[in-house]
Protein backbone atom coordinates (compact mmCIF):
# COMPACT_ATOMS: atom_id res chain seq x y z
CA UNK A 1 0.00 0.00 0.00
CA UNK A 2 2.65 2.52 1.02
CA UNK A 3 5.36 1.69 -1.54
CA UNK A 4 3.59 0.26 -4.58
CA UNK A 5 0.32 2.17 -4.24
CA UNK A 6 -2.03 -0.82 -4.36
CA UNK A 7 -5.52 0.14 -3.07
CA UNK A 8 -5.81 -0.80 0.63
CA UNK A 9 -9.07 -2.71 0.16
CA UNK A 10 -7.48 -4.99 -2.45
CA UNK A 11 -4.49 -5.70 -0.19
CA UNK A 12 -6.83 -6.40 2.74
CA UNK A 13 -8.96 -8.86 0.75
CA UNK A 14 -5.88 -10.53 -0.76
CA UNK A 15 -4.08 -10.94 2.57
CA UNK A 16 -7.30 -12.17 4.18
CA UNK A 17 -7.52 -14.95 1.59
CA UNK A 18 -3.80 -15.77 1.95
CA UNK A 19 -3.83 -15.98 5.74
CA UNK A 20 -7.08 -17.96 5.86
CA UNK A 21 -5.74 -20.41 3.30
CA UNK A 22 -2.42 -20.76 5.13
CA UNK A 23 -4.20 -21.26 8.46
CA UNK A 24 -6.46 -23.92 6.98
CA UNK A 25 -3.42 -25.70 5.53
CA UNK A 26 -1.46 -25.59 8.79
CA UNK A 27 -4.34 -26.55 11.11
CA UNK A 28 -6.18 -28.88 8.76
CA UNK A 29 -9.35 -27.08 9.79
CA UNK A 30 -9.11 -28.43 13.35
CA UNK A 31 -9.05 -26.46 16.60
CA UNK A 32 -5.59 -26.54 18.20
CA UNK A 33 -5.64 -27.26 21.92
CA UNK A 34 -3.11 -28.14 24.60
CA UNK A 35 -1.65 -24.65 24.70
CA UNK A 36 0.72 -23.68 27.56
CA UNK A 37 -1.15 -22.74 30.75
CA UNK A 38 0.96 -19.60 31.07
CA UNK A 39 -0.78 -18.25 27.94
CA UNK A 40 -4.02 -17.99 29.93
CA UNK A 41 -2.65 -14.98 31.80
CA UNK A 42 -3.31 -12.64 28.86
CA UNK A 43 -6.98 -13.53 28.52
CA UNK A 44 -7.96 -14.80 31.95
CA UNK A 45 -5.41 -13.37 34.37
CA UNK A 46 -5.76 -10.59 36.93
CA UNK A 47 -3.40 -7.94 38.26
CA UNK A 48 -4.69 -7.16 41.73
CA UNK A 49 -8.43 -7.25 40.94
CA UNK A 50 -8.23 -5.88 37.41
CA UNK A 51 -8.61 -8.30 34.47
CA UNK A 52 -5.51 -8.31 32.25
CA UNK A 53 -7.53 -7.85 29.01
CA UNK A 54 -9.17 -4.73 30.50
CA UNK A 55 -5.74 -3.36 31.49
CA UNK A 56 -4.37 -3.97 27.99
CA UNK A 57 -7.46 -2.32 26.51
CA UNK A 58 -7.18 0.73 28.77
CA UNK A 59 -3.45 1.16 28.12
CA UNK A 60 -4.07 0.84 24.35
CA UNK A 61 -6.72 3.57 24.46
CA UNK A 62 -4.47 5.89 26.50
CA UNK A 63 -1.40 5.37 24.30
CA UNK A 64 -3.40 5.81 21.10
CA UNK A 65 -5.00 9.00 22.42
CA UNK A 66 -1.59 10.43 23.31
CA UNK A 67 0.01 9.46 19.99
CA UNK A 68 -2.81 10.86 17.85
CA UNK A 69 -3.12 14.15 19.75
CA UNK A 70 0.37 14.96 21.01
CA UNK A 71 2.92 13.51 18.59
CA UNK A 72 4.18 14.41 15.16
CA UNK A 73 3.23 10.97 13.84
CA UNK A 74 -0.36 11.45 14.99
CA UNK A 75 -0.70 14.77 13.21
CA UNK A 76 0.95 13.29 10.12
CA UNK A 77 -1.46 10.35 10.13
CA UNK A 78 -4.46 12.70 10.16
CA UNK A 79 -2.94 14.79 7.37
CA UNK A 80 -2.16 11.78 5.17
CA UNK A 81 -5.61 10.35 5.77
CA UNK A 82 -7.24 13.65 4.81
CA UNK A 83 -5.23 14.38 1.67
CA UNK A 84 -1.98 12.58 0.94
CA UNK A 85 -1.01 15.04 -1.83
CA UNK A 86 -1.36 18.06 0.45
CA UNK A 87 0.46 16.17 3.21
CA UNK A 88 3.35 15.44 0.86
CA UNK A 89 3.55 19.09 -0.17
CA UNK A 90 3.76 20.02 3.52
CA UNK A 91 6.89 17.90 3.88
CA UNK A 92 5.33 14.80 5.43
CA UNK A 93 6.88 11.47 4.45
CA UNK A 94 3.63 9.88 3.22
CA UNK A 95 4.92 6.33 2.49
CA UNK A 96 6.64 6.11 5.88
CA UNK A 97 3.55 7.36 7.71
CA UNK A 98 1.32 4.87 5.91
CA UNK A 99 3.78 2.05 6.53
CA UNK A 100 3.95 2.77 10.27
CA UNK A 101 0.15 2.99 10.47
CA UNK A 102 -0.21 -0.47 8.96
CA UNK A 103 2.54 -1.89 11.20
CA UNK A 104 0.71 -0.54 14.28
CA UNK A 105 -2.59 -1.92 12.97
CA UNK A 106 -1.04 -5.35 12.43
CA UNK A 107 0.53 -5.33 15.89
CA UNK A 108 -2.74 -4.46 17.65
CA UNK A 109 -4.57 -7.15 15.64
CA UNK A 110 -1.94 -9.67 16.79
CA UNK A 111 -2.40 -8.64 20.43
CA UNK A 112 -6.17 -9.03 20.06
CA UNK A 113 -5.64 -12.48 18.55
CA UNK A 114 -3.44 -13.55 21.46
CA UNK A 115 -6.06 -12.36 23.97
CA UNK A 116 -8.85 -14.24 22.16
CA UNK A 117 -6.72 -17.38 21.98
CA UNK A 118 -5.82 -17.01 25.64
CA UNK A 119 -9.45 -16.67 26.72
CA UNK A 120 -10.46 -19.85 24.88
CA UNK A 121 -7.12 -21.60 25.49
CA UNK A 122 -7.35 -22.87 21.95
CA UNK A 123 -6.54 -21.66 18.45
CA UNK A 124 -9.07 -21.82 15.66
CA UNK A 125 -9.41 -19.99 12.36
CA UNK A 126 -13.11 -19.54 13.13
CA UNK A 127 -12.72 -17.96 16.59
CA UNK A 128 -12.83 -14.37 15.27
CA UNK A 129 -15.23 -14.91 12.36
CA UNK A 130 -17.08 -11.73 11.34
CA UNK A 131 -15.24 -9.53 13.85
CA UNK A 132 -14.10 -7.39 10.92
CA UNK A 133 -17.74 -6.37 10.46
CA UNK A 134 -17.97 -5.33 14.12
CA UNK A 135 -14.71 -3.38 13.79
CA UNK A 136 -15.91 -1.41 10.77
CA UNK A 137 -19.31 -0.76 12.35
CA UNK A 138 -17.69 0.46 15.59
CA UNK A 139 -15.50 2.90 13.69
CA UNK A 140 -18.20 4.42 11.49
CA UNK A 141 -20.64 4.70 14.40
CA UNK A 142 -17.86 6.40 16.38
CA UNK A 143 -17.53 9.10 13.73
CA UNK A 144 -14.38 7.84 12.01
CA UNK A 145 -14.51 8.64 8.32
CA UNK A 146 -13.73 5.71 6.03
CA UNK A 147 -12.34 8.29 3.60
CA UNK A 148 -9.68 9.13 6.19
CA UNK A 149 -8.50 12.22 8.03
CA UNK A 150 -11.32 12.48 10.56
CA UNK A 151 -12.12 10.68 13.80
CA UNK A 152 -10.58 9.97 17.18
CA UNK A 153 -9.99 7.09 19.59
CA UNK A 154 -12.72 8.25 21.99
CA UNK A 155 -15.25 8.05 19.16
CA UNK A 156 -13.99 4.56 18.32
CA UNK A 157 -14.38 3.57 21.99
CA UNK A 158 -17.97 4.83 22.01
CA UNK A 159 -18.61 2.92 18.79
CA UNK A 160 -17.24 -0.28 20.35
CA UNK A 161 -19.54 0.14 23.36
CA UNK A 162 -22.58 0.77 21.13
CA UNK A 163 -21.86 -2.28 18.96
CA UNK A 164 -21.32 -4.36 22.10
CA UNK A 165 -24.69 -3.27 23.47
CA UNK A 166 -26.37 -3.96 20.10
CA UNK A 167 -24.79 -7.42 19.85
CA UNK A 168 -25.78 -8.28 23.41
CA UNK A 169 -29.31 -7.02 22.86
CA UNK A 170 -29.76 -9.06 19.67
CA UNK A 171 -28.38 -12.18 21.39
CA UNK A 172 -30.77 -11.74 24.33
CA UNK A 173 -33.64 -11.22 21.90
CA UNK A 174 -32.76 -14.50 20.18
CA UNK A 175 -32.17 -12.91 16.78
CA UNK A 176 -30.43 -15.39 14.41
CA UNK A 177 -26.78 -14.65 13.56
CA UNK A 178 -27.62 -14.17 9.90
CA UNK A 179 -30.09 -11.41 10.70
CA UNK A 180 -27.57 -9.89 13.11
CA UNK A 181 -25.13 -9.53 10.21
CA UNK A 182 -27.90 -7.97 8.12
CA UNK A 183 -28.55 -5.43 10.88
CA UNK A 184 -24.86 -4.57 11.29
CA UNK A 185 -24.40 -4.27 7.53
CA UNK A 186 -27.33 -1.87 7.41
CA UNK A 187 -25.84 0.13 10.30
CA UNK A 188 -22.55 0.47 8.41
CA UNK A 189 -24.26 1.63 5.20
CA UNK A 190 -26.42 4.17 7.03
CA UNK A 191 -23.49 5.51 9.08
CA UNK A 192 -21.29 5.89 5.97
CA UNK A 193 -24.16 7.55 4.08
CA UNK A 194 -24.56 10.07 6.92
CA UNK A 195 -20.79 10.70 6.88
CA UNK A 196 -20.78 11.30 3.11
CA UNK A 197 -23.79 13.63 3.39
CA UNK A 198 -22.10 15.58 6.19
CA UNK A 199 -18.87 15.85 4.18
CA UNK A 200 -20.68 17.18 1.11
CA UNK A 201 -22.55 19.77 3.16
CA UNK A 202 -19.32 20.81 4.90
Secondary structure, DSSP 4 states (H G I P E B T S, - for coil): --SS---HHHHHHHHHHHHHHHHHHHHTTPPB----GGGHHHHH-EETTEEHHHHHHHHHHHHHHHHHHHSHHHHHHHHHHH-HHHHHHTT--HHHHHHHHHHHHHHHHHHHHHHHHHHHTSB-TTTTTTHHHHHHHHHHHTT--TTSS---HHHHHHHHHHHHHHHHHHHHTT--HHHHHHHHHHHHHHHHHHHHHHHHH-
